[in-house]
Amino acid sequence: MISDYSKIPPIIYESAGIIRSDDSNNSNDSAYLKRKLNYYEKILLEKELQLRIVQDEVELLKKNMNHK
């Protein structure tokens, strides 16, 4: 986990549609919050997909180990 958010490269914020200077000034702006929510939903979906892929790989390895 990152403890110092100032060390996060600006490209991370830009790819999420977040302007770094907006972080403190417009944190209650509905458009800003919607972009932020959309970004986190996208990340969550990507992580869920990665998890499913790894779970499938584990199951396949288990099957292969049982057949030997």
PyMOL Python script that loads the backbone (N, CA, C, O; Angstrom):
from pymol import cmd

cmd.read_pdbstr("""\
ATOM      1  N   MET A   1       0.843  -1.184   0.000  1.00  0.00           N
ATOM      2  CA  MET A   1       0.000   0.000   0.000  1.00  0.00           C
ATOM      3  C   MET A   1       0.885   1.243   0.000  1.00  0.00           C
ATOM      4  O   MET A   1       1.925   1.276   0.657  1.00  0.00           O
ATOM      5  N   ILE A   2       0.475   2.230  -0.719  1.00  0.00           N
ATOM      6  CA  ILE A   2       1.255   3.452  -0.816  1.00  0.00           C
ATOM      7  C   ILE A   2       0.909   4.342   0.373  1.00  0.00           C
ATOM      8  O   ILE A   2      -0.259   4.654   0.605  1.00  0.00           O
ATOM      9  N   SER A   3       1.928   4.747   1.121  1.00  0.00           N
ATOM     10  CA  SER A   3       1.684   5.590   2.281  1.00  0.00           C
ATOM     11  C   SER A   3       1.870   7.064   1.962  1.00  0.00           C
ATOM     12  O   SER A   3       1.340   7.919   2.672  1.00  0.00           O
ATOM     13  N   ASP A   4       2.610   7.375   0.910  1.00  0.00           N
ATOM     14  CA  ASP A   4       2.840   8.763   0.526  1.00  0.00           C
ATOM     15  C   ASP A   4       2.279   8.983  -0.873  1.00  0.00           C
ATOM     16  O   ASP A   4       2.931   8.673  -1.870  1.00  0.00           O
ATOM     17  N   TYR A   5       1.068   9.521  -0.936  1.00  0.00           N
ATOM     18  CA  TYR A   5       0.393   9.688  -2.218  1.00  0.00           C
ATOM     19  C   TYR A   5       1.058  10.721  -3.111  1.00  0.00           C
ATOM     20  O   TYR A   5       0.789  10.758  -4.311  1.00  0.00           O
ATOM     21  N   SER A   6       1.918  11.560  -2.553  1.00  0.00           N
ATOM     22  CA  SER A   6       2.604  12.544  -3.380  1.00  0.00           C
ATOM     23  C   SER A   6       3.611  11.879  -4.306  1.00  0.00           C
ATOM     24  O   SER A   6       4.059  12.498  -5.271  1.00  0.00           O
ATOM     25  N   LYS A   7       3.979  10.624  -4.030  1.00  0.00           N
ATOM     26  CA  LYS A   7       4.945   9.910  -4.861  1.00  0.00           C
ATOM     27  C   LYS A   7       4.289   9.170  -6.030  1.00  0.00           C
ATOM     28  O   LYS A   7       4.982   8.562  -6.845  1.00  0.00           O
ATOM     29  N   ILE A   8       2.973   9.220  -6.113  1.00  0.00           N
ATOM     30  CA  ILE A   8       2.267   8.553  -7.210  1.00  0.00           C
ATOM     31  C   ILE A   8       2.475   9.367  -8.485  1.00  0.00           C
ATOM     32  O   ILE A   8       2.248  10.577  -8.493  1.00  0.00           O
ATOM     33  N   PRO A   9       2.903   8.710  -9.558  1.00  0.00           N
ATOM     34  CA  PRO A   9       3.125   9.439 -10.808  1.00  0.00           C
ATOM     35  C   PRO A   9       1.833  10.091 -11.308  1.00  0.00           C
ATOM     36  O   PRO A   9       0.761   9.494 -11.212  1.00  0.00           O
ATOM     37  N   PRO A  10       1.932  11.298 -11.834  1.00  0.00           N
ATOM     38  CA  PRO A  10       0.740  12.009 -12.330  1.00  0.00           C
ATOM     39  C   PRO A  10      -0.021  11.227 -13.386  1.00  0.00           C
ATOM     40  O   PRO A  10      -1.233  11.399 -13.515  1.00  0.00           O
ATOM     41  N   ILE A  11       0.656  10.370 -14.146  1.00  0.00           N
ATOM     42  CA  ILE A  11      -0.016   9.602 -15.209  1.00  0.00           C
ATOM     43  C   ILE A  11      -1.123   8.728 -14.636  1.00  0.00           C
ATOM     44  O   ILE A  11      -2.123   8.475 -15.308  1.00  0.00           O
ATOM     45  N   ILE A  12      -0.955   8.266 -13.406  1.00  0.00           N
ATOM     46  CA  ILE A  12      -1.980   7.445 -12.764  1.00  0.00           C
ATOM     47  C   ILE A  12      -3.268   8.246 -12.609  1.00  0.00           C
ATOM     48  O   ILE A  12      -4.356   7.762 -12.921  1.00  0.00           O
ATOM     49  N   TYR A  13      -3.130   9.466 -12.129  1.00  0.00           N
ATOM     50  CA  TYR A  13      -4.312  10.318 -11.963  1.00  0.00           C
ATOM     51  C   TYR A  13      -4.911  10.693 -13.312  1.00  0.00           C
ATOM     52  O   TYR A  13      -6.130  10.687 -13.482  1.00  0.00           O
ATOM     53  N   GLU A  14      -4.047  11.020 -14.268  1.00  0.00           N
ATOM     54  CA  GLU A  14      -4.522  11.430 -15.589  1.00  0.00           C
ATOM     55  C   GLU A  14      -5.282  10.310 -16.280  1.00  0.00           C
ATOM     56  O   GLU A  14      -6.285  10.561 -16.948  1.00  0.00           O
ATOM     57  N   SER A  15      -4.808   9.062 -16.125  1.00  0.00           N
ATOM     58  CA  SER A  15      -5.487   7.944 -16.769  1.00  0.00           C
ATOM     59  C   SER A  15      -6.866   7.708 -16.160  1.00  0.00           C
ATOM     60  O   SER A  15      -7.745   7.128 -16.797  1.00  0.00           O
ATOM     61  N   ALA A  16      -7.044   8.158 -14.927  1.00  0.00           N
ATOM     62  CA  ALA A  16      -8.343   8.028 -14.276  1.00  0.00           C
ATOM     63  C   ALA A  16      -9.231   9.237 -14.539  1.00  0.00           C
ATOM     64  O   ALA A  16     -10.377   9.281 -14.092  1.00  0.00           O
ATOM     65  N   GLY A  17      -8.701  10.217 -15.264  1.00  0.00           N
ATOM     66  CA  GLY A  17      -9.472  11.425 -15.540  1.00  0.00           C
ATOM     67  C   GLY A  17      -9.502  12.371 -14.370  1.00  0.00           C
ATOM     68  O   GLY A  17     -10.382  13.226 -14.277  1.00  0.00           O
ATOM     69  N   ILE A  18      -8.539  12.224 -13.467  1.00  0.00           N
ATOM     70  CA  ILE A  18      -8.492  13.064 -12.274  1.00  0.00           C
ATOM     71  C   ILE A  18      -7.354  14.057 -12.431  1.00  0.00           C
ATOM     72  O   ILE A  18      -6.213  13.677 -12.694  1.00  0.00           O
ATOM     73  N   ILE A  19      -7.672  15.317 -12.268  1.00  0.00           N
ATOM     74  CA  ILE A  19      -6.643  16.351 -12.302  1.00  0.00           C
ATOM     75  C   ILE A  19      -6.135  16.501 -10.877  1.00  0.00           C
ATOM     76  O   ILE A  19      -6.910  16.777  -9.961  1.00  0.00           O
ATOM     77  N   ARG A  20      -4.860  16.324 -10.694  1.00  0.00           N
ATOM     78  CA  ARG A  20      -4.263  16.285  -9.349  1.00  0.00           C
ATOM     79  C   ARG A  20      -4.623  17.521  -8.528  1.00  0.00           C
ATOM     80  O   ARG A  20      -4.898  17.398  -7.335  1.00  0.00           O
ATOM     81  N   SER A  21      -4.626  18.693  -9.129  1.00  0.00           N
ATOM     82  CA  SER A  21      -4.939  19.909  -8.383  1.00  0.00           C
ATOM     83  C   SER A  21      -6.388  19.923  -7.901  1.00  0.00           C
ATOM     84  O   SER A  21      -6.718  20.646  -6.962  1.00  0.00           O
ATOM     85  N   ASP A  22      -7.265  19.121  -8.543  1.00  0.00           N
ATOM     86  CA  ASP A  22      -8.663  19.043  -8.125  1.00  0.00           C
ATOM     87  C   ASP A  22      -8.848  18.256  -6.838  1.00  0.00           C
ATOM     88  O   ASP A  22      -9.910  18.316  -6.218  1.00  0.00           O
ATOM     89  N   ASP A  23      -7.822  17.520  -6.435  1.00  0.00           N
ATOM     90  CA  ASP A  23      -7.948  16.634  -5.284  1.00  0.00           C
ATOM     91  C   ASP A  23      -8.481  17.338  -4.050  1.00  0.00           C
ATOM     92  O   ASP A  23      -9.375  16.817  -3.384  1.00  0.00           O
ATOM     93  N   SER A  24      -7.954  18.505  -3.733  1.00  0.00           N
ATOM     94  CA  SER A  24      -8.379  19.167  -2.511  1.00  0.00           C
ATOM     95  C   SER A  24      -9.478  20.199  -2.743  1.00  0.00           C
ATOM     96  O   SER A  24     -10.347  20.387  -1.892  1.00  0.00           O
ATOM     97  N   ASN A  25      -9.437  20.868  -3.894  1.00  0.00           N
ATOM     98  CA  ASN A  25     -10.380  21.957  -4.140  1.00  0.00           C
ATOM     99  C   ASN A  25     -11.779  21.496  -4.497  1.00  0.00           C
ATOM    100  O   ASN A  25     -12.755  22.107  -4.062  1.00  0.00           O
ATOM    101  N   ASN A  26     -11.901  20.431  -5.277  1.00  0.00           N
ATOM    102  CA  ASN A  26     -13.203  20.018  -5.785  1.00  0.00           C
ATOM    103  C   ASN A  26     -13.579  18.603  -5.363  1.00  0.00           C
ATOM    104  O   ASN A  26     -14.247  17.887  -6.108  1.00  0.00           O
ATOM    105  N   SER A  27     -13.154  18.205  -4.183  1.00  0.00           N
ATOM    106  CA  SER A  27     -13.396  16.825  -3.770  1.00  0.00           C
ATOM    107  C   SER A  27     -14.879  16.513  -3.624  1.00  0.00           C
ATOM    108  O   SER A  27     -15.252  15.340  -3.588  1.00  0.00           O
ATOM    109  N   ASN A  28     -15.740  17.531  -3.540  1.00  0.00           N
ATOM    110  CA  ASN A  28     -17.175  17.301  -3.445  1.00  0.00           C
ATOM    111  C   ASN A  28     -17.900  17.557  -4.761  1.00  0.00           C
ATOM    112  O   ASN A  28     -19.125  17.454  -4.824  1.00  0.00           O
ATOM    113  N   ASP A  29     -17.158  17.889  -5.807  1.00  0.00           N
ATOM    114  CA  ASP A  29     -17.722  18.126  -7.122  1.00  0.00           C
ATOM    115  C   ASP A  29     -18.271  16.811  -7.666  1.00  0.00           C
ATOM    116  O   ASP A  29     -17.557  15.809  -7.687  1.00  0.00           O
ATOM    117  N   SER A  30     -19.522  16.798  -8.105  1.00  0.00           N
ATOM    118  CA  SER A  30     -20.152  15.544  -8.530  1.00  0.00           C
ATOM    119  C   SER A  30     -19.473  14.945  -9.756  1.00  0.00           C
ATOM    120  O   SER A  30     -19.370  13.722  -9.849  1.00  0.00           O
ATOM    121  N   ALA A  31     -19.005  15.760 -10.700  1.00  0.00           N
ATOM    122  CA  ALA A  31     -18.320  15.226 -11.879  1.00  0.00           C
ATOM    123  C   ALA A  31     -17.006  14.573 -11.475  1.00  0.00           C
ATOM    124  O   ALA A  31     -16.648  13.513 -11.988  1.00  0.00           O
ATOM    125  N   TYR A  32     -16.295  15.206 -10.559  1.00  0.00           N
ATOM    126  CA  TYR A  32     -15.037  14.645 -10.057  1.00  0.00           C
ATOM    127  C   TYR A  32     -15.291  13.317  -9.355  1.00  0.00           C
ATOM    128  O   TYR A  32     -14.572  12.343  -9.579  1.00  0.00           O
ATOM    129  N   LEU A  33     -16.308  13.279  -8.513  1.00  0.00           N
ATOM    130  CA  LEU A  33     -16.620  12.053  -7.780  1.00  0.00           C
ATOM    131  C   LEU A  33     -17.080  10.949  -8.729  1.00  0.00           C
ATOM    132  O   LEU A  33     -16.761   9.781  -8.511  1.00  0.00           O
ATOM    133  N   LYS A  34     -17.823  11.300  -9.775  1.00  0.00           N
ATOM    134  CA  LYS A  34     -18.266  10.297 -10.751  1.00  0.00           C
ATOM    135  C   LYS A  34     -17.073   9.705 -11.489  1.00  0.00           C
ATOM    136  O   LYS A  34     -17.004   8.491 -11.678  1.00  0.00           O
ATOM    137  N   ARG A  35     -16.127  10.554 -11.910  1.00  0.00           N
ATOM    138  CA  ARG A  35     -14.916  10.054 -12.579  1.00  0.00           C
ATOM    139  C   ARG A  35     -14.139   9.128 -11.655  1.00  0.00           C
ATOM    140  O   ARG A  35     -13.648   8.079 -12.071  1.00  0.00           O
ATOM    141  N   LYS A  36     -14.039   9.531 -10.414  1.00  0.00           N
ATOM    142  CA  LYS A  36     -13.302   8.734  -9.437  1.00  0.00           C
ATOM    143  C   LYS A  36     -13.996   7.386  -9.221  1.00  0.00           C
ATOM    144  O   LYS A  36     -13.329   6.353  -9.173  1.00  0.00           O
ATOM    145  N   LEU A  37     -15.313   7.384  -9.091  1.00  0.00           N
ATOM    146  CA  LEU A  37     -16.074   6.155  -8.921  1.00  0.00           C
ATOM    147  C   LEU A  37     -15.937   5.256 -10.133  1.00  0.00           C
ATOM    148  O   LEU A  37     -15.741   4.049  -9.986  1.00  0.00           O
ATOM    149  N   ASN A  38     -16.036   5.818 -11.328  1.00  0.00           N
ATOM    150  CA  ASN A  38     -15.874   5.035 -12.557  1.00  0.00           C
ATOM    151  C   ASN A  38     -14.494   4.402 -12.627  1.00  0.00           C
ATOM    152  O   ASN A  38     -14.347   3.252 -13.039  1.00  0.00           O
ATOM    153  N   TYR A  39     -13.489   5.161 -12.221  1.00  0.00           N
ATOM    154  CA  TYR A  39     -12.125   4.639 -12.213  1.00  0.00           C
ATOM    155  C   TYR A  39     -12.013   3.445 -11.273  1.00  0.00           C
ATOM    156  O   TYR A  39     -11.457   2.413 -11.649  1.00  0.00           O
ATOM    157  N   TYR A  40     -12.528   3.574 -10.067  1.00  0.00           N
ATOM    158  CA  TYR A  40     -12.429   2.483  -9.099  1.00  0.00           C
ATOM    159  C   TYR A  40     -13.272   1.270  -9.512  1.00  0.00           C
ATOM    160  O   TYR A  40     -12.887   0.132  -9.245  1.00  0.00           O
ATOM    161  N   GLU A  41     -14.398   1.502 -10.150  1.00  0.00           N
ATOM    162  CA  GLU A  41     -15.196   0.390 -10.659  1.00  0.00           C
ATOM    163  C   GLU A  41     -14.424  -0.361 -11.740  1.00  0.00           C
ATOM    164  O   GLU A  41     -14.437  -1.591 -11.775  1.00  0.00           O
ATOM    165  N   LYS A  42     -13.755   0.375 -12.616  1.00  0.00           N
ATOM    166  CA  LYS A  42     -12.963  -0.244 -13.678  1.00  0.00           C
ATOM    167  C   LYS A  42     -11.833  -1.076 -13.076  1.00  0.00           C
ATOM    168  O   LYS A  42     -11.601  -2.208 -13.502  1.00  0.00           O
ATOM    169  N   ILE A  43     -11.140  -0.531 -12.103  1.00  0.00           N
ATOM    170  CA  ILE A  43     -10.043  -1.244 -11.445  1.00  0.00           C
ATOM    171  C   ILE A  43     -10.567  -2.503 -10.770  1.00  0.00           C
ATOM    172  O   ILE A  43      -9.944  -3.560 -10.857  1.00  0.00           O
ATOM    173  N   LEU A  44     -11.710  -2.395 -10.097  1.00  0.00           N
ATOM    174  CA  LEU A  44     -12.300  -3.545  -9.417  1.00  0.00           C
ATOM    175  C   LEU A  44     -12.642  -4.649 -10.416  1.00  0.00           C
ATOM    176  O   LEU A  44     -12.362  -5.820 -10.156  1.00  0.00           O
ATOM    177  N   LEU A  45     -13.235  -4.300 -11.538  1.00  0.00           N
ATOM    178  CA  LEU A  45     -13.565  -5.293 -12.564  1.00  0.00           C
ATOM    179  C   LEU A  45     -12.308  -5.964 -13.111  1.00  0.00           C
ATOM    180  O   LEU A  45     -12.287  -7.174 -13.336  1.00  0.00           O
ATOM    181  N   GLU A  46     -11.269  -5.174 -13.321  1.00  0.00           N
ATOM    182  CA  GLU A  46     -10.011  -5.737 -13.812  1.00  0.00           C
ATOM    183  C   GLU A  46      -9.419  -6.708 -12.794  1.00  0.00           C
ATOM    184  O   GLU A  46      -8.926  -7.772 -13.168  1.00  0.00           O
ATOM    185  N   LYS A  47      -9.463  -6.352 -11.522  1.00  0.00           N
ATOM    186  CA  LYS A  47      -8.923  -7.219 -10.464  1.00  0.00           C
ATOM    187  C   LYS A  47      -9.754  -8.491 -10.330  1.00  0.00           C
ATOM    188  O   LYS A  47      -9.201  -9.568 -10.108  1.00  0.00           O
ATOM    189  N   GLU A  48     -11.064  -8.381 -10.462  1.00  0.00           N
ATOM    190  CA  GLU A  48     -11.925  -9.571 -10.405  1.00  0.00           C
ATOM    191  C   GLU A  48     -11.591 -10.517 -11.555  1.00  0.00           C
ATOM    192  O   GLU A  48     -11.543 -11.732 -11.367  1.00  0.00           O
ATOM    193  N   LEU A  49     -11.364  -9.966 -12.735  1.00  0.00           N
ATOM    194  CA  LEU A  49     -11.003 -10.786 -13.893  1.00  0.00           C
ATOM    195  C   LEU A  49      -9.654 -11.465 -13.668  1.00  0.00           C
ATOM    196  O   LEU A  49      -9.498 -12.652 -13.952  1.00  0.00           O
ATOM    197  N   GLN A  50      -8.686 -10.711 -13.159  1.00  0.00           N
ATOM    198  CA  GLN A  50      -7.374 -11.288 -12.861  1.00  0.00           C
ATOM    199  C   GLN A  50      -7.498 -12.411 -11.842  1.00  0.00           C
ATOM    200  O   GLN A  50      -6.844 -13.446 -11.973  1.00  0.00           O
ATOM    201  N   LEU A  51      -8.327 -12.213 -10.837  1.00  0.00           N
ATOM    202  CA  LEU A  51      -8.536 -13.230  -9.811  1.00  0.00           C
ATOM    203  C   LEU A  51      -9.135 -14.495 -10.415  1.00  0.00           C
ATOM    204  O   LEU A  51      -8.688 -15.599 -10.104  1.00  0.00           O
ATOM    205  N   ARG A  52     -10.139 -14.347 -11.272  1.00  0.00           N
ATOM    206  CA  ARG A  52     -10.752 -15.518 -11.922  1.00  0.00           C
ATOM    207  C   ARG A  52      -9.747 -16.277 -12.771  1.00  0.00           C
ATOM    208  O   ARG A  52      -9.729 -17.508 -12.773  1.00  0.00           O
ATOM    209  N   ILE A  53      -8.915 -15.545 -13.488  1.00  0.00           N
ATOM    210  CA  ILE A  53      -7.906 -16.192 -14.329  1.00  0.00           C
ATOM    211  C   ILE A  53      -6.945 -16.998 -13.463  1.00  0.00           C
ATOM    212  O   ILE A  53      -6.625 -18.141 -13.789  1.00  0.00           O
ATOM    213  N   VAL A  54      -6.488 -16.416 -12.375  1.00  0.00           N
ATOM    214  CA  VAL A  54      -5.553 -17.116 -11.488  1.00  0.00           C
ATOM    215  C   VAL A  54      -6.237 -18.311 -10.838  1.00  0.00           C
ATOM    216  O   VAL A  54      -5.616 -19.364 -10.690  1.00  0.00           O
ATOM    217  N   GLN A  55      -7.496 -18.175 -10.448  1.00  0.00           N
ATOM    218  CA  GLN A  55      -8.221 -19.301  -9.858  1.00  0.00           C
ATOM    219  C   GLN A  55      -8.356 -20.438 -10.863  1.00  0.00           C
ATOM    220  O   GLN A  55      -8.199 -21.606 -10.507  1.00  0.00           O
ATOM    221  N   ASP A  56      -8.645 -20.105 -12.108  1.00  0.00           N
ATOM    222  CA  ASP A  56      -8.723 -21.129 -13.158  1.00  0.00           C
ATOM    223  C   ASP A  56      -7.382 -21.819 -13.351  1.00  0.00           C
ATOM    224  O   ASP A  56      -7.322 -23.037 -13.518  1.00  0.00           O
ATOM    225  N   GLU A  57      -6.314 -21.042 -13.329  1.00  0.00           N
ATOM    226  CA  GLU A  57      -4.979 -21.625 -13.472  1.00  0.00           C
ATOM    227  C   GLU A  57      -4.666 -22.572 -12.315  1.00  0.00           C
ATOM    228  O   GLU A  57      -4.085 -23.636 -12.525  1.00  0.00           O
ATOM    229  N   VAL A  58      -5.045 -22.193 -11.106  1.00  0.00           N
ATOM    230  CA  VAL A  58      -4.813 -23.046  -9.936  1.00  0.00           C
ATOM    231  C   VAL A  58      -5.593 -24.346 -10.076  1.00  0.00           C
ATOM    232  O   VAL A  58      -5.061 -25.422  -9.804  1.00  0.00           O
ATOM    233  N   GLU A  59      -6.841 -24.254 -10.495  1.00  0.00           N
ATOM    234  CA  GLU A  59      -7.653 -25.460 -10.677  1.00  0.00           C
ATOM    235  C   GLU A  59      -7.055 -26.371 -11.742  1.00  0.00           C
ATOM    236  O   GLU A  59      -7.027 -27.591 -11.578  1.00  0.00           O
ATOM    237  N   LEU A  60      -6.583 -25.784 -12.820  1.00  0.00           N
ATOM    238  CA  LEU A  60      -5.954 -26.566 -13.878  1.00  0.00           C
ATOM    239  C   LEU A  60      -4.687 -27.265 -13.362  1.00  0.00           C
ATOM    240  O   LEU A  60      -4.452 -28.434 -13.665  1.00  0.00           O
ATOM    241  N   LEU A  61      -3.894 -26.555 -12.599  1.00  0.00           N
ATOM    242  CA  LEU A  61      -2.696 -27.157 -12.023  1.00  0.00           C
ATOM    243  C   LEU A  61      -3.043 -28.289 -11.058  1.00  0.00           C
ATOM    244  O   LEU A  61      -2.366 -29.316 -11.028  1.00  0.00           O
ATOM    245  N   LYS A  62      -4.099 -28.096 -10.272  1.00  0.00           N
ATOM    246  CA  LYS A  62      -4.534 -29.150  -9.355  1.00  0.00           C
ATOM    247  C   LYS A  62      -4.938 -30.403 -10.131  1.00  0.00           C
ATOM    248  O   LYS A  62      -4.571 -31.518  -9.762  1.00  0.00           O
ATOM    249  N   LYS A  63      -5.694 -30.206 -11.206  1.00  0.00           N
ATOM    250  CA  LYS A  63      -6.128 -31.330 -12.037  1.00  0.00           C
ATOM    251  C   LYS A  63      -4.936 -32.055 -12.647  1.00  0.00           C
ATOM    252  O   LYS A  63      -4.882 -33.285 -12.668  1.00  0.00           O
ATOM    253  N   ASN A  64      -3.985 -31.273 -13.141  1.00  0.00           N
ATOM    254  CA  ASN A  64      -2.788 -31.857 -13.739  1.00  0.00           C
ATOM    255  C   ASN A  64      -1.976 -32.635 -12.703  1.00  0.00           C
ATOM    256  O   ASN A  64      -1.412 -33.681 -13.025  1.00  0.00           O
ATOM    257  N   MET A  65      -1.910 -32.155 -11.500  1.00  0.00           N
ATOM    258  CA  MET A  65      -1.167 -32.841 -10.438  1.00  0.00           C
ATOM    259  C   MET A  65      -1.868 -34.146 -10.032  1.00  0.00           C
ATOM    260  O   MET A  65      -1.209 -35.128  -9.690  1.00  0.00           O
ATOM    261  N   ASN A  66      -3.179 -34.148 -10.072  1.00  0.00           N
ATOM    262  CA  ASN A  66      -3.947 -35.351  -9.702  1.00  0.00           C
ATOM    263  C   ASN A  66      -3.862 -36.442 -10.767  1.00  0.00           C
ATOM    264  O   ASN A  66      -4.010 -37.624 -10.456  1.00  0.00           O
ATOM    265  N   HIS A  67      -3.627 -36.058 -12.002  1.00  0.00           N
ATOM    266  CA  HIS A  67      -3.559 -37.030 -13.086  1.00  0.00           C
ATOM    267  C   HIS A  67      -2.188 -37.683 -13.213  1.00  0.00           C
ATOM    268  O   HIS A  67      -2.029 -38.660 -13.945  1.00  0.00           O
ATOM    269  N   LYS A  68      -1.217 -37.156 -12.517  1.00  0.00           N
ATOM    270  CA  LYS A  68       0.146 -37.734 -12.601  1.00  0.00           C
ATOM    271  C   LYS A  68       0.365 -38.832 -11.630  1.00  0.00           C
ATOM    272  O   LYS A  68       1.452 -39.408 -11.584  1.00  0.00           O
TER     273      LYS A  68
END
""", "prot")
cmd.dss("prot")
cmd.show_as("cartoon", "prot")
cmd.util.cbc("prot")
cmd.orient("prot")
